[in-house]
Amino acid sequence: MVLPMILHPGFTSRQPVTVRDATSAAPGAAVPAWLRAAVPDAKTLGSHGIEDVALAAGAALGALDAVVRRQERWAGAWRQRLAVTAAAVTARQAGRMEDENALRDAVLLTRPGDDVGPAGRLLLAWHRLATRPAEELLTRRHLAAVLDAFGYAPEDAVVGALADDVRQRAAGTGTVGMLAGASMVAGRHGFGHAVGAWLADALLAQRLGWSHAVPLQGGEAGVGTGARSRRSAGSTGVTNVETDAERAKSLLAAQALAAIRAIDLSTDLGRRAERLLGVAPRLRAKAADAVVERLLSDDAIVASDRIAGISDRGLRRLFDRLVELGALRELSGRATFRIYGL
């Protein structure tokens, strides 16, 4: 087994990240049994020694890296569905009531140009993470848009200072320091845990050389929000975090659990995508191929979307046909204003 040196600042995508076991090579492969047993939950994993936690986190990130680098046709839908999960967790942390279905409604059932509301903007923030090229995420323009979506209205100077701080965290620090540093940087500039999680996911994608970020930390409620995180918010000493075994274990355990959950979702969506592609040749609707590609690229779509000139009625018929064939799901549970996805 070759694992990323998760505690070492020199680890980059140029170094090999592979997990050599019977389940890692095949597309859609499940998480190795030993790794799943080692990571039943973040609390249990965090109770072990730092070496064991680092081993599990490295293996989980290595397995996730293999999924990302396959660049599956359904990767867009996968990342966006993880973004919905992150947005739902963010909404709960903010004391809001919206679940994943309500968040989808806020965005998909709003007419273009209309305000999607605070909940919808949370989803758009995580959607931006999942859909924009990773190399662009930490620019001032994108950071300003994300902070606005999270409900902040910082001055340009604050956005610039945040961008500068994030760039410093991206260089010369190990993965633990990078994850903790994202939370500290967010806190120092007056932003909450959600912003820190968003920054951590963007930094990880750039560290591993991924073309697009995978929403991970945002889906783990409570990561980085403990007393130590608050006390350290004004500190620039990432080394203290890296040498604090309990804090390091907490961050690594959460990262391992998030990676495994993302892999599990990729396995599920991979099977669903195979089913969709299997029935696609049987579809006789005009521009059915364009609809299939949208379903593979997006978390969910509605019949009112404009896809290759297909009418609302034609799109609804096509969606209903795919549901009958078991190749598509209706996600809202409603008889009207229906939303479809893998």
C-alpha positions in Angstrom: 0.0 0.0 0.0 1.2 3.5 -0.9 -0.4 6.2 1.2 -0.1 10.0 0.9 2.1 11.5 3.6 -0.9 13.3 5.2 1.1 15.0 7.9 4.0 16.1 5.7 4.0 19.5 4.1 5.8 18.2 1.0 2.9 16.0 -0.2 1.5 17.1 -3.5 -0.3 15.5 -6.5 3.1 14.8 -8.0 3.7 12.0 -5.5 1.9 8.7 -6.0 -1.5 8.2 -4.3 -2.6 4.7 -4.8 -4.3 2.0 -2.6 -3.3 -1.4 -3.9 -6.0 -3.8 -3.0 -8.6 -5.9 -4.8 -11.3 -3.2 -4.7 -9.5 0.0 -5.7 -8.9 -0.5 -9.4 -12.4 -1.1 -10.8 -14.7 1.8 -11.5 -17.5 2.0 -8.9 -15.5 -0.2 -6.5 -16.6 -0.2 -2.9 -14.5 1.0 0.0 -12.1 -1.8 1.1 -13.5 -3.8 3.9 -10.6 -3.2 6.2 -10.9 0.6 5.7 -14.6 0.6 6.3 -14.1 -1.3 9.5 -11.3 1.1 10.6 -13.6 4.1 10.1 -17.0 3.3 11.5 -17.4 6.9 12.6 -15.2 9.9 13.3 -15.4 9.6 17.1 -14.3 5.9 17.1 -11.5 6.5 14.7 -10.3 9.5 16.7 -10.0 7.3 19.8 -7.1 5.5 18.2 -3.5 6.6 18.1 -2.4 9.3 15.7 -0.5 6.8 13.4 -3.7 4.6 13.0 -5.8 7.7 12.3 -3.3 9.0 9.8 -3.1 5.6 8.1 -6.9 5.5 7.7 -7.1 9.1 6.5 -4.4 8.6 4.0 -6.0 5.4 2.6 -9.4 7.1 2.4 -8.0 10.1 0.5 -6.0 7.8 -1.7 -9.1 5.8 -2.6 -11.0 9.0 -3.2 -8.3 10.4 -5.3 -8.6 7.3 -7.5 -12.3 8.0 -8.0 -11.7 11.6 -8.9 -9.0 10.8 -11.4 -11.2 8.4 -13.3 -13.2 11.5 -14.5 -16.4 9.5 -14.9 -19.2 11.0 -17.0 -21.3 11.2 -13.9 -18.7 13.1 -11.8 -20.6 16.4 -12.2 -23.8 14.9 -10.7 -21.7 13.3 -7.9 -20.0 16.5 -6.9 -23.2 18.5 -7.0 -25.0 16.0 -4.9 -22.3 16.2 -2.3 -22.7 20.0 -2.5 -26.4 19.6 -1.7 -25.4 17.6 1.4 -22.9 20.2 2.5 -25.5 23.0 2.0 -28.1 21.1 4.1 -25.5 20.7 6.9 -24.6 24.4 6.6 -28.3 25.3 6.8 -28.7 23.3 10.0 -25.7 24.9 11.5 -27.1 28.3 10.7 -30.4 27.4 12.5 -32.4 27.1 9.3 -35.1 24.4 8.7 -34.4 23.7 5.0 -33.5 20.1 4.1 -32.0 18.9 0.9 -35.4 18.9 -0.9 -36.2 22.4 0.2 -32.7 23.6 -0.9 -33.3 22.1 -4.4 -36.7 23.8 -4.5 -35.2 27.2 -3.6 -32.9 27.1 -6.6 -34.6 24.9 -9.2 -38.1 26.3 -8.9 -37.1 29.9 -8.9 -37.3 31.7 -12.2 -34.0 32.9 -13.8 -33.0 36.2 -12.3 -35.2 35.9 -9.2 -33.7 35.9 -5.7 -33.3 32.3 -4.5 -33.3 33.4 -0.8 -30.8 32.8 1.9 -31.2 29.0 1.8 -30.8 28.9 -2.0 -27.7 31.0 -1.8 -26.1 28.5 0.6 -26.6 25.8 -2.0 -25.2 28.1 -4.7 -22.1 28.6 -2.6 -21.4 24.9 -2.4 -22.5 24.5 -6.0 -19.8 27.0 -7.0 -17.2 24.8 -5.2 -18.3 21.7 -7.1 -18.6 23.2 -10.6 -15.9 25.9 -11.0 -12.3 24.8 -11.9 -10.4 24.3 -8.6 -7.6 26.6 -9.7 -10.0 29.5 -9.8 -11.8 29.0 -6.5 -9.5 31.0 -4.3 -9.3 34.1 -6.5 -10.7 37.3 -5.0 -13.6 37.3 -7.5 -14.8 33.8 -6.5 -14.2 34.4 -2.8 -16.3 37.6 -2.8 -19.1 35.7 -4.5 -18.9 32.8 -2.0 -18.8 35.1 1.0 -21.9 37.0 -0.3 -23.7 33.6 -0.8 -22.9 32.7 2.8 -24.5 35.9 4.0 -21.5 38.2 4.4 -20.8 41.5 2.7 -17.1 42.1 3.3 -15.2 45.1 1.9 -12.8 44.5 -0.9 -9.8 44.9 1.5 -11.1 42.0 3.7 -11.6 39.7 0.6 -8.1 40.6 -0.5 -6.6 39.8 3.0 -8.5 36.5 3.1 -7.2 35.5 -0.3 -3.6 36.4 0.7 -4.0 34.4 4.0 -5.4 31.4 2.1 -2.5 31.4 -0.3 -0.1 31.3 2.6 -1.9 28.3 4.1 -1.7 26.5 0.8 2.1 26.6 0.8 4.5 25.1 3.2 2.1 23.3 5.5 1.0 19.7 5.8 -2.6 18.5 5.2 -3.5 18.8 8.9 -2.2 22.3 9.1 -4.0 23.2 5.8 -7.3 21.9 7.1 -7.0 23.6 10.5 -5.5 26.7 8.9 -8.6 27.1 6.7 -10.8 27.2 9.7 -8.4 29.6 11.5 -8.2 32.0 8.6 -12.0 32.1 8.3 -12.4 32.8 12.0 -9.7 35.5 12.0 -11.6 37.4 9.4 -14.9 37.0 11.1 -16.4 34.2 9.0 -17.9 31.0 10.4 -17.3 27.3 10.1 -19.0 26.9 6.7 -16.5 29.3 5.1 -13.6 27.5 6.7 -15.0 24.1 5.4 -15.4 25.6 1.9 -11.8 26.9 2.0 -10.5 23.6 3.2 -12.2 21.7 0.4 -10.8 24.1 -2.2 -7.3 23.9 -0.7 -7.4 20.1 -0.7 -8.4 20.0 -4.4 -5.5 22.3 -5.3 -3.1 20.3 -3.1 -4.0 17.1 -4.8 -4.2 18.6 -8.3 -7.9 17.9 -8.9 -9.6 19.7 -11.8 -12.6 20.3 -9.5 -13.1 20.3 -5.8 -15.2 17.7 -4.0 -17.4 19.0 -1.2 -16.2 17.0 1.8 -15.7 19.1 5.0 -19.0 20.9 4.6 -20.9 17.7 5.0 -19.3 16.9 8.4 -21.2 18.8 11.0 -19.1 20.3 13.8 -15.7 19.8 12.3 -13.4 22.7 13.4 -16.0 24.3 15.7 -14.7 23.1 19.0 -13.2 25.2 21.8 -9.6 24.8 20.6 -10.6 26.0 17.1 -12.2 29.1 18.6 -9.2 29.8 20.8 -6.9 29.4 17.9 -8.8 31.6 15.5 -6.5 34.5 15.8 -3.3 32.4 15.8 -1.0 32.0 12.9 0.8 29.0 14.4 -0.4 26.1 12.4 2.5 24.1 13.8 0.8 24.0 17.1 -2.2 22.3 15.5 0.0 19.8 13.7 1.7 18.8 17.0 -1.5 18.7 19.0 -2.4 15.0 18.6 -6.0 15.3 19.6 -6.8 18.1 17.3 -4.9 16.4 14.4 -6.8 13.2 15.0 -10.1 15.0 15.0 -9.4 16.7 11.6 -8.0 13.5 10.0 -10.9 11.3 11.3 -13.4 13.8 9.8 -11.5 13.8 6.6 -11.5 10.0 6.4 -15.2 9.7 7.1 -16.0 12.4 4.5 -13.9 10.7 1.9 -15.6 7.3 2.5 -19.0 8.8 2.3 -18.1 10.5 -1.0 -16.8 7.2 -2.3 -20.0 5.4 -1.3 -22.0 8.0 -3.1 -19.8 7.6 -6.2 -20.5 3.8 -6.1 -24.2 4.4 -5.9 -24.4 7.0 -8.6 -22.0 5.0 -10.8 -24.5 2.1 -10.8 -27.4 4.5 -11.5 -25.5 6.1 -14.3 -24.8 2.7 -15.8 -28.5 2.0 -15.8 -29.3 5.3 -17.4 -26.7 4.7 -20.1 -28.0 1.2 -20.6 -31.5 2.3 -21.5 -30.5 5.5 -23.4 -30.3 3.7 -26.8 -34.0 2.8 -26.4 -35.1 6.4 -26.1 -36.6 7.8 -29.3 -37.3 11.3 -28.0 -35.7 14.2 -29.9 -32.3 15.2 -28.3 -32.6 12.4 -25.7 -28.7 12.2 -25.7 -28.5 15.9 -24.5 -30.9 15.1 -21.7 -28.9 12.1 -20.6 -25.7 14.2 -20.5 -27.5 16.8 -18.4 -28.6 14.1 -16.0 -25.1 12.9 -15.7 -23.7 16.4 -15.1 -26.2 17.9 -12.7 -27.6 16.8 -9.3 -31.2 17.4 -10.5 -33.2 19.1 -13.2 -36.8 20.1 -13.8 -39.0 19.8 -16.9 -39.0 23.5 -17.4 -35.3 23.5 -18.1 -34.5 24.3 -21.7 -32.6 21.4 -23.1 -31.9 21.2 -26.8 -35.2 22.8 -27.6 -37.4 20.1 -26.0 -40.7 21.4 -24.8 -41.8 21.1 -21.1 -44.3 18.5 -22.1 -41.8 16.5 -24.1 -39.3 16.6 -21.3 -41.8 15.5 -18.7 -42.7 12.5 -20.9 -39.1 11.6 -21.3 -38.5 11.8 -17.6 -41.5 9.7 -16.8 -40.3 7.1 -19.3 -36.9 7.0 -17.6 -38.5 6.6 -14.2 -40.6 3.7 -15.5 -37.4 2.1 -16.9 -35.8 2.4 -13.5 -33.1 4.7 -14.9 -34.1 7.9 -13.1 -35.6 9.0 -9.8 -38.2 11.7 -9.0 -36.5 13.4 -6.0 -39.3 15.7 -4.6 -42.0 13.2 -3.9 -44.6 15.5 -5.3 -47.2 15.0 -8.0 -46.4 18.4 -9.5 -43.3 20.6 -9.7 -41.3 17.4 -9.9 -37.5 17.3 -9.8 -35.5 14.5 -11.4 -32.0 13.1 -11.0 -29.9 10.0 -10.8 
